[in-house]
Amino acid sequence: MSRMLAREGDTIAAIATGKGGGIGMIRLSGRESLAVAGRVFRPQDPSRTPERLPGYTGAYGQFVDEAGAPLDDGVIFVYHAPKSYTGEEMAELCCHGGGYGMERLLACCLAAGARLADPGEFTKRAVLGGKMTLTQAEGVADIIAAQSAQAMGAAQEARRGALFRAVTAVSQRLADAAAHISAWIDYPEEDVEEVLVSSLGTTLGECQRELGRLASSYHAGRLMRGGISTAILGSANVGKSTLMNLLAGEEKSIVTDIPGTTRDVVRETVRVGEVLLDLSDTAGLRQTDDRVERLGVARSLELLDRCDLVLAVFDSSRPLDAGDRGLLEKLDGRLAVGVLNKGDLPRQADRDQVARHCCAVVELSAREGTGVEELGRTIAEVTGTARLDPAAGILANQRQLDCVLKAAASLDEAIAALGWGQTLDAVSVNIEEALDALLELTGQRASDAIIHRVFENFCVGK
């Protein structure tokens, strides 16, 4: 991408690792990065100064302050442009991970001629320097934030360019169609193949279907990456808190035989198979004269409107009562899994009645710890995360979704215009609008404001 870097020529520095670990790293990038590194590093072998080292090599020595006094010992690694993460001259200073030591070494780098990097500026420079696309950069952010193997796999595919390739395939077809229309209209005297409305309609329809697939990946992808906001709901004493404790792997909720023990919402992030749940154990749904318990029940019902998923728990060892049936009626039209608990006892609850109101039904025993694997598989199925194919490209954030929806809306207009018999140049305008939206998604036509928005939430050292 040919775009001038903000404050071009600056050498930037930042701590690139979390504090408190055994090893810490300070990263430098820019034309003077090796010179700056040379002012704060004294190699054990005097011939192996940063400016003399070949790319992808390191040297051991001492880090020093402005007066040459030793700060720490460690290793420096050097990368020469353009074969570096940013495409610029780069150095990585690896020292002990104590917070004070890294802060002091960073201060010495700044005193030696670098400036503190902006959030995400290393990756931003990689994008602006053509080392990666905007969607690949967003994949880097998702790698850092990943909390499950599935989320990490999806982020790695984005970093390797899966989404970029999917969007580019559509963009190229639209660009070819627009170019063909333009040539047919503007150069009638040339031997340009006629634009067939039927063929153009087929192309636009296929592109529209791919955009639809990408758009549909967003919701499940969001749940996979950020976790599924999940409420455990049910009548009193059906085993909600026992289920919460089983999934959390520790006692988060008080479990007794006394109805109404849980009076407030207890929250915990848990992993069930490959699914990450932001789990809320709620007060049992029942009529009560206890004012505090009534507040807990009200909060439980409020979660129905805010959560992504409901685990509706029922005591399978007894028939469904009026409270159970009332809960089932509230689940119509919602993403809910019916959980028939106490599966270690003979079942008396009507499974079919639960299934009529829930997306799926799972039988388990929270007390015995059985059925959790099936619950994880079922949640993955009903939320769509089990069907995600990261290698085909999935949308990672609202910005990407907005671009796809904008492109899809323009293609809707183009297809409608074809059906109405409008001129091809009018259709071409809609195609070009769709193309602009997709090029904005990949960063090939993104404004400075969009670039800034992508990187403002990155950590400083990335």
C-alpha positions in Angstrom: 0.0 0.0 0.0 1.5 3.3 -1.0 0.6 5.7 1.8 2.8 8.1 3.7 3.4 7.0 7.3 2.3 9.4 10.0 5.4 11.1 11.4 7.5 9.3 8.7 11.1 8.7 9.6 10.4 8.5 13.4 12.0 5.6 15.2 9.5 4.2 17.6 9.9 2.1 20.8 7.6 0.3 23.2 7.5 -2.6 25.6 6.2 -5.6 23.7 5.7 -8.1 26.5 3.6 -8.2 29.7 5.3 -7.1 32.9 6.3 -9.6 35.5 7.5 -12.4 33.3 10.9 -13.9 33.3 11.8 -12.2 30.0 10.8 -8.8 28.7 11.2 -7.3 25.3 11.4 -3.7 24.0 10.8 -3.3 20.3 12.3 -0.6 18.1 11.3 0.2 14.5 12.4 2.9 12.1 15.4 4.1 10.1 17.4 4.9 13.3 16.4 1.9 15.3 19.8 0.1 15.1 21.6 3.3 15.9 19.3 3.8 19.0 19.9 0.2 20.0 23.6 0.7 19.7 23.5 3.6 22.2 21.9 1.4 24.9 23.6 -1.9 24.2 27.2 -3.0 24.6 27.8 -6.4 23.0 30.1 -8.9 24.8 31.9 -9.3 21.4 32.7 -5.7 20.4 32.4 -6.6 16.7 28.8 -7.5 17.1 27.2 -4.1 17.5 23.5 -3.8 16.3 24.5 -1.9 13.2 26.9 -4.6 12.1 24.7 -7.7 12.8 23.1 -9.4 9.8 19.4 -9.7 9.8 17.7 -12.4 11.9 20.7 -12.7 14.2 21.3 -11.8 17.8 24.1 -10.9 20.2 24.5 -11.1 24.0 25.7 -8.1 26.0 24.8 -5.4 28.5 22.2 -2.7 28.3 23.4 0.6 29.6 21.9 4.0 30.5 22.7 7.4 29.1 26.0 7.6 31.1 27.1 4.1 30.1 26.3 2.6 33.4 25.0 -1.0 33.3 21.3 -1.6 33.6 20.9 -5.3 32.8 22.3 -8.0 30.7 20.4 -9.6 27.8 20.2 -10.3 24.1 19.4 -8.1 21.1 17.9 -9.3 17.8 18.2 -7.4 14.5 16.0 -7.3 11.4 16.8 -5.3 8.3 14.3 -3.6 6.0 12.3 -4.8 4.2 12.5 -8.3 5.8 11.0 -7.3 9.1 7.6 -7.2 10.7 7.1 -3.6 9.9 9.2 -3.6 6.7 11.6 -1.1 8.4 14.9 -1.5 10.3 14.0 -3.2 13.6 15.6 -4.3 16.8 14.2 -6.3 19.8 15.9 -5.8 23.1 15.4 -8.8 25.4 16.1 -8.3 29.1 14.8 -9.6 32.4 11.1 -9.0 32.8 10.9 -6.9 35.9 8.7 -3.8 35.5 11.2 -1.3 36.7 14.0 -2.7 34.5 12.0 -2.6 31.3 10.6 0.9 32.0 14.2 2.1 32.7 15.5 0.6 29.5 12.6 2.0 27.5 13.3 5.5 28.9 16.9 5.1 27.8 15.8 4.2 24.3 13.6 7.3 24.2 16.5 9.4 25.4 18.7 7.9 22.7 16.4 9.2 19.9 13.3 7.0 19.7 9.8 8.1 20.6 7.1 6.1 22.4 5.0 4.1 19.9 1.3 4.8 19.5 -1.1 1.9 20.2 -0.7 -0.7 17.5 1.8 1.4 15.6 4.1 -1.4 14.7 1.3 -3.4 13.0 0.0 -0.1 11.5 3.4 0.5 9.9 3.3 -3.1 8.6 0.0 -2.4 6.9 1.0 1.0 5.5 4.3 -0.5 4.4 2.5 -3.3 2.5 3.7 -6.1 4.8 0.1 -7.2 5.6 -3.5 -6.2 4.8 -5.9 -4.5 7.1 -7.8 -7.7 7.7 -4.6 -9.5 8.5 -3.8 -6.8 11.0 -7.2 -7.3 12.6 -6.3 -11.0 12.8 -3.2 -10.1 14.8 -5.5 -8.3 17.3 -7.7 -11.4 17.5 -4.7 -13.7 18.1 -3.8 -11.6 21.1 -7.4 -11.7 22.4 -8.1 -15.4 21.7 -9.4 -17.4 24.6 -10.0 -20.7 23.0 -8.4 -23.0 20.5 -11.2 -22.3 18.0 -10.8 -18.6 18.4 -7.0 -18.9 18.0 -7.4 -21.0 14.9 -9.8 -18.4 13.3 -7.5 -15.6 14.2 -4.5 -17.4 12.7 -6.5 -18.0 9.4 -7.3 -14.3 9.3 -3.6 -13.5 9.9 -2.7 -15.8 7.0 -5.2 -13.9 4.8 -8.3 -16.2 4.6 -10.8 -13.2 4.8 -8.7 -11.1 2.5 -8.7 -13.9 -0.1 -12.4 -14.4 0.2 -13.2 -10.7 -0.2 -10.6 -10.2 -3.0 -12.2 -13.0 -5.0 -15.5 -11.2 -4.9 -13.8 -7.8 -5.6 -12.0 -9.2 -8.6 -15.2 -10.5 -10.2 -16.9 -7.2 -9.6 -13.9 -5.2 -11.0 -13.9 -7.5 -14.1 -17.6 -6.9 -14.6 -17.3 -3.1 -14.2 -14.4 -3.0 -16.6 -16.2 -5.1 -19.2 -19.3 -2.8 -19.0 -17.0 0.3 -19.3 -15.2 -1.1 -22.3 -18.4 -2.2 -24.0 -20.0 1.3 -23.5 -17.0 3.5 -24.1 -15.3 1.7 -27.1 -18.1 0.5 -29.4 -15.8 0.6 -32.3 -13.4 -1.9 -30.7 -13.9 -5.7 -30.9 -15.2 -5.9 -27.3 -17.3 -8.9 -26.3 -21.0 -7.9 -25.7 -22.1 -7.7 -22.1 -24.9 -10.3 -21.7 -27.4 -9.4 -19.1 -28.0 -13.0 -18.2 -24.3 -13.6 -17.7 -23.8 -10.4 -15.7 -26.8 -11.3 -13.5 -25.3 -14.7 -12.8 -22.0 -13.1 -11.7 -23.7 -10.6 -9.5 -25.9 -13.3 -7.9 -22.9 -15.5 -7.1 -21.0 -12.5 -5.6 -24.1 -11.7 -3.5 -24.4 -15.2 -2.2 -20.7 -15.1 -1.1 -21.3 -11.8 0.7 -24.3 -13.4 2.3 -22.2 -16.2 3.6 -19.6 -13.8 5.0 -22.3 -11.7 6.7 -23.9 -14.8 8.2 -20.5 -15.8 9.7 -20.4 -12.6 11.8 -22.7 -13.6 14.6 -21.3 -17.0 15.3 -17.8 -15.6 14.9 -18.5 -12.9 17.5 -19.7 -15.6 19.9 -16.7 -17.7 19.3 -14.2 -14.9 19.9 -15.9 -12.9 22.7 -17.7 -15.7 24.5 -21.4 -16.5 24.6 -23.4 -14.5 27.2 -25.3 -17.3 28.9 -28.0 -17.3 31.6 -28.8 -20.4 33.6 -32.6 -20.1 34.3 -35.0 -22.4 36.0 -37.3 -22.9 38.9 -35.9 -23.2 42.4 -34.0 -26.4 43.3 -33.7 -27.8 39.8 -29.9 -27.8 40.1 -28.9 -24.5 38.4 -26.1 -23.8 41.0 -24.8 -27.4 40.9 -24.6 -27.0 37.1 -22.8 -23.7 37.5 -20.3 -25.2 39.8 -19.7 -28.2 37.6 -19.0 -26.0 34.5 -16.8 -23.6 36.6 -14.8 -26.5 38.1 -15.2 -25.0 41.6 -17.9 -23.9 44.0 -19.1 -20.5 42.7 -22.7 -20.8 43.8 -24.0 -22.1 47.2 -25.8 -25.4 46.8 -28.4 -26.5 49.4 -31.8 -28.3 49.4 -33.4 -25.1 50.5 -35.3 -23.3 47.6 -34.2 -19.7 47.0 -30.6 -20.1 48.1 -29.3 -18.1 45.1 -30.6 -14.6 45.4 -28.3 -12.6 43.1 -26.6 -13.3 39.8 -23.4 -15.2 40.1 -21.1 -14.8 37.1 -18.1 -16.8 35.8 -16.4 -17.3 32.4 -16.1 -21.0 31.7 -15.1 -23.2 28.7 -17.3 -26.1 27.8 -15.5 -28.1 25.1 -14.5 -25.5 22.5 -17.2 -23.0 23.6 -16.5 -20.1 25.8 -19.4 -19.1 28.0 -19.9 -15.9 30.1 -22.1 -17.7 32.5 -24.6 -16.3 34.9 -26.3 -18.4 37.6 -29.6 -16.8 38.5 -32.2 -16.9 41.3 -34.8 -19.6 41.0 -38.0 -18.5 39.2 -40.8 -18.8 41.7 -43.4 -16.7 43.6 -42.0 -15.6 47.0 -42.8 -13.1 49.7 -39.1 -12.5 50.4 -38.3 -9.0 49.1 -34.6 -9.8 48.4 -35.4 -13.0 46.6 -38.0 -11.2 44.5 -35.3 -8.8 43.3 -33.2 -11.7 42.4 -36.0 -13.3 40.4 -36.5 -9.9 38.6 -32.8 -9.8 37.7 -33.0 -13.3 36.3 -35.9 -12.4 34.0 -34.0 -9.2 32.9 -31.2 -11.5 31.6 -33.6 -13.0 29.1 -33.5 -9.9 27.0 -29.7 -9.4 27.3 -28.1 -12.8 27.0 -27.1 -14.6 23.8 -28.1 -18.0 25.1 -30.3 -19.5 27.8 -29.6 -22.8 29.5 -33.1 -23.6 30.8 -32.7 -26.1 33.6 -35.5 -28.6 34.6 -35.6 -31.3 37.2 -36.1 -34.4 35.0 -37.0 -36.6 38.0 -40.4 -34.9 38.3 -43.1 -33.8 35.9 -43.0 -30.2 34.7 -44.9 -27.9 36.9 -46.6 -24.5 36.3 -43.3 -22.7 36.9 -41.5 -24.8 34.4 -44.2 -24.3 31.8 -44.1 -20.6 32.4 -40.4 -20.5 31.7 -40.8 -22.5 28.5 -43.3 -20.0 27.2 -40.8 -17.2 27.7 -38.2 -19.1 25.6 -40.2 -19.1 22.4 -38.2 -17.3 19.7 -35.0 -17.2 21.8 -31.8 -19.2 21.5 -32.2 -21.7 24.3 -31.0 -25.2 25.3 -33.3 -27.2 27.5 -31.2 -29.0 30.2 -32.9 -31.9 31.8 -30.9 -32.2 35.0 -30.8 -35.1 37.5 -30.4 -37.6 34.7 -29.1 -40.1 37.3 -32.7 -40.5 38.5 -35.6 -42.0 36.5 -37.0 -39.3 34.1 -40.5 -38.1 34.6 -40.3 -34.7 32.8 -41.8 -34.5 29.3 -38.8 -34.1 27.0 -40.9 -33.4 24.0 -42.7 -30.5 25.7 -39.3 -28.9 26.5 -38.1 -29.5 22.9 -41.1 -27.6 21.5 -39.8 -24.4 23.1 -36.0 -24.9 23.0 -33.6 -25.2 20.1 -32.2 -28.5 21.6 -32.5 -30.6 24.7 -29.6 -32.2 26.7 -30.0 -34.7 29.5 -27.3 -34.6 32.1 -26.6 -35.0 35.8 -24.8 -32.0 37.3 -24.3 -33.9 40.6 -22.7 -36.8 38.9 -20.8 -34.7 36.4 -22.1 -36.5 33.3 -23.4 -35.0 30.0 -21.1 -32.0 29.9 -19.5 -33.0 26.6 -22.8 -33.4 25.0 -23.9 -30.0 26.4 -20.8 -28.4 24.8 -21.4 -30.0 21.4 -25.1 -28.9 21.5 -24.2 -25.3 22.4 -21.7 -25.2 19.5 -24.4 -26.5 17.1 -27.2 -24.1 18.2 -25.0 -21.0 18.2 -23.4 -21.9 14.8 -19.8 -21.9 16.1 -19.5 -25.6 15.2 -20.2 -24.8 11.5 -17.7 -22.0 11.2 -14.9 -22.6 8.6 -12.2 -20.1 9.3 -10.2 -21.2 6.2 -13.1 -19.9 4.1 -12.9 -16.5 5.7 -15.1 -15.2 8.5 -15.9 -11.6 9.6 -14.2 -10.6 12.8 -15.7 -7.2 13.8 -18.5 -4.7 13.2 -16.3 -2.7 10.8 -16.0 -5.7 8.5 -19.7 -6.5 8.7 -20.7 -2.9 7.9 -18.5 -3.0 4.7 -20.0 -6.4 3.6 -23.6 -5.1 4.2 -22.9 -1.9 2.3 -21.5 -4.0 -0.6 -24.5 -6.3 -0.5 -27.0 -3.5 -0.5 -25.3 -2.0 -3.6 -25.4 -5.4 -5.3 -29.1 -5.7 -4.5 -29.6 -2.4 -6.3 -27.5 -3.6 -9.3 -29.4 -6.8 -9.6 -32.7 -4.9 -9.3 -31.6 -2.4 -12.0 -30.8 -5.3 -14.3 -34.3 -6.7 -13.7 -35.9 -3.4 -14.5 -34.0 -3.1 -17.7 -32.0 0.0 -16.7 -28.9 1.0 -18.7 -25.7 -0.9 -18.1 -23.9 2.3 -17.0 -26.4 2.7 -14.2 -25.8 -0.9 -13.1 -22.1 -0.2 -13.3 -22.4 2.6 -10.7 -23.9 0.2 -8.2 -21.2 -2.4 -8.9 -18.5 0.2 -8.3 -20.2 1.2 -5.0 -20.1 -2.4 -3.9 -16.4 -2.7 -5.0 -15.5 0.5 -3.0 -17.0 -1.0 0.2 -15.0 -4.3 -0.2 -11.8 -2.4 -0.9 -12.5 -0.4 2.3 -12.8 -3.7 4.1 -9.4 -5.0 3.0 -7.8 -1.6 3.5 -7.0 -1.0 -0.2 -9.2 2.1 -0.2 -9.5 2.8 3.5 -9.3 6.4 4.7 -6.8 7.5 7.4 -9.8 7.7 9.9 -10.6 4.1 9.3 -7.0 3.0 9.6 -6.8 4.9 12.9 -10.0 3.3 14.2 -8.7 -0.2 13.6 -5.5 0.4 15.5 -6.6 2.6 18.4 -7.5 -0.5 20.5 -4.3 -2.3 19.9 -1.8 -2.6 22.7 1.1 -0.2 22.5 3.9 -2.8 21.8 2.1 -4.5 18.9 
